[in-house]
Amino acid sequence: MPNQVPYLVRARAWAADAHGDRREAQRILLEGAEAMAKLPLCDAQLRYDALRCGATPHSVAPVLRAVCDVCDAPLVAAYADHTPGAPPATGGAPGRG
């Protein structure tokens, strides 16, 4: 089931991080996010977790902002707004001010 993929990706990534391999954790999360591109909320969650595992904000912020343009979930905007160096969410998907 596609909705289970983010949980499995996160589990693998956080296990790698717990074993001290932050680079591998980031890779797992960012590859998982790419695979979940058709589910923007899942994409954003995995990218934000990659940030939490040490991915650079400049590599995550632009994509999170782009996800805001196609997804009006408040959580996606919160992830983007909480990413250092990202401009605040404006416009975006219908229903967002």
C-alpha positions as a Markdown table, in Angstrom:
| # | Residue | x | y | z |
|---|---|---|---|---|
| 1 | Met | 0.0 | 0.0 | 0.0 |
| 2 | Pro | 1.4 | 3.4 | -1.0 |
| 3 | Asn | 0.4 | 5.0 | 2.3 |
| 4 | Gln | 2.7 | 2.6 | 4.2 |
| 5 | Val | 5.8 | 3.5 | 2.2 |
| 6 | Pro | 6.6 | 6.7 | 4.2 |
| 7 | Tyr | 6.6 | 4.8 | 7.5 |
| 8 | Leu | 8.9 | 2.1 | 6.1 |
| 9 | Val | 11.3 | 4.8 | 4.6 |
| 10 | Arg | 11.3 | 6.7 | 7.9 |
| 11 | Ala | 12.0 | 3.5 | 9.9 |
| 12 | Arg | 15.0 | 2.6 | 7.6 |
| 13 | Ala | 16.3 | 6.2 | 7.7 |
| 14 | Trp | 16.0 | 6.6 | 11.5 |
| 15 | Ala | 17.7 | 3.3 | 12.0 |
| 16 | Ala | 20.6 | 4.5 | 9.9 |
| 17 | Asp | 20.7 | 7.7 | 11.8 |
| 18 | Ala | 20.7 | 5.9 | 15.1 |
| 19 | His | 23.7 | 3.8 | 13.9 |
| 20 | Gly | 25.5 | 7.1 | 13.2 |
| 21 | Asp | 25.1 | 7.1 | 9.4 |
| 22 | Arg | 23.4 | 10.4 | 8.8 |
| 23 | Arg | 24.4 | 10.6 | 5.2 |
| 24 | Glu | 22.6 | 7.2 | 4.5 |
| 25 | Ala | 19.6 | 8.4 | 6.5 |
| 26 | Gln | 19.4 | 11.5 | 4.3 |
| 27 | Arg | 19.8 | 9.5 | 1.1 |
| 28 | Ile | 17.0 | 7.1 | 2.2 |
| 29 | Leu | 14.7 | 9.9 | 3.0 |
| 30 | Leu | 15.3 | 12.0 | -0.1 |
| 31 | Glu | 15.0 | 9.0 | -2.4 |
| 32 | Gly | 11.8 | 8.1 | -0.6 |
| 33 | Ala | 10.5 | 11.6 | -1.1 |
| 34 | Glu | 11.2 | 11.4 | -4.8 |
| 35 | Ala | 9.3 | 8.1 | -5.0 |
| 36 | Met | 6.4 | 9.7 | -3.2 |
| 37 | Ala | 6.2 | 12.8 | -5.5 |
| 38 | Lys | 2.6 | 11.9 | -6.5 |
| 39 | Leu | 1.6 | 12.2 | -2.8 |
| 40 | Pro | 2.8 | 15.7 | -1.9 |
| 41 | Leu | 2.1 | 15.4 | 1.9 |
| 42 | Cys | 4.3 | 12.3 | 2.1 |
| 43 | Asp | 6.9 | 13.9 | -0.1 |
| 44 | Ala | 7.1 | 16.9 | 2.2 |
| 45 | Gln | 7.2 | 14.8 | 5.4 |
| 46 | Leu | 10.2 | 12.8 | 4.1 |
| 47 | Arg | 12.0 | 15.8 | 2.9 |
| 48 | Tyr | 11.5 | 17.5 | 6.3 |
| 49 | Asp | 12.8 | 14.4 | 8.1 |
| 50 | Ala | 15.9 | 14.6 | 5.8 |
| 51 | Leu | 16.4 | 18.1 | 7.1 |
| 52 | Arg | 16.1 | 16.8 | 10.6 |
| 53 | Cys | 18.8 | 14.2 | 9.7 |
| 54 | Gly | 21.2 | 16.9 | 8.6 |
| 55 | Ala | 20.3 | 17.6 | 5.0 |
| 56 | Thr | 21.2 | 21.1 | 4.0 |
| 57 | Pro | 18.3 | 23.6 | 4.1 |
| 58 | His | 19.2 | 24.9 | 0.6 |
| 59 | Ser | 18.8 | 21.4 | -0.8 |
| 60 | Val | 15.4 | 20.9 | 0.9 |
| 61 | Ala | 13.7 | 24.3 | 1.0 |
| 62 | Pro | 13.1 | 24.9 | -2.7 |
| 63 | Val | 11.4 | 21.5 | -3.2 |
| 64 | Leu | 9.3 | 22.0 | 0.0 |
| 65 | Arg | 8.2 | 25.4 | -1.4 |
| 66 | Ala | 7.3 | 23.8 | -4.7 |
| 67 | Val | 5.2 | 21.2 | -2.9 |
| 68 | Cys | 3.3 | 24.1 | -1.3 |
| 69 | Asp | 2.3 | 25.2 | -4.8 |
| 70 | Val | 0.5 | 21.9 | -5.5 |
| 71 | Cys | -0.7 | 20.9 | -2.0 |
| 72 | Asp | -2.8 | 23.1 | 0.4 |
| 73 | Ala | -2.2 | 20.9 | 3.5 |
| 74 | Pro | -1.3 | 23.2 | 6.4 |
| 75 | Leu | 1.4 | 20.7 | 7.5 |
| 76 | Val | 3.2 | 21.1 | 4.2 |
| 77 | Ala | 3.3 | 24.9 | 4.6 |
| 78 | Ala | 4.5 | 24.4 | 8.2 |
| 79 | Tyr | 7.3 | 22.2 | 7.1 |
| 80 | Ala | 8.3 | 24.8 | 4.4 |
| 81 | Asp | 8.0 | 27.7 | 6.9 |
| 82 | His | 10.1 | 25.9 | 9.5 |
| 83 | Thr | 12.9 | 25.2 | 7.0 |
| 84 | Pro | 15.8 | 27.6 | 7.6 |
| 85 | Gly | 16.3 | 30.0 | 4.7 |
| 86 | Ala | 13.0 | 29.3 | 3.1 |
| 87 | Pro | 10.8 | 32.2 | 2.2 |
| 88 | Pro | 7.4 | 32.2 | 4.0 |
| 89 | Ala | 4.5 | 30.4 | 2.3 |
| 90 | Thr | 2.4 | 32.7 | 0.1 |
| 91 | Gly | 0.0 | 32.0 | -2.6 |
| 92 | Gly | 0.3 | 28.3 | -3.5 |
| 93 | Ala | -2.6 | 25.9 | -3.8 |
| 94 | Pro | -6.2 | 27.1 | -3.9 |
| 95 | Gly | -7.4 | 28.1 | -0.5 |
| 96 | Arg | -4.1 | 29.4 | 0.8 |
| 97 | Gly | -3.8 | 33.1 | 1.5 |
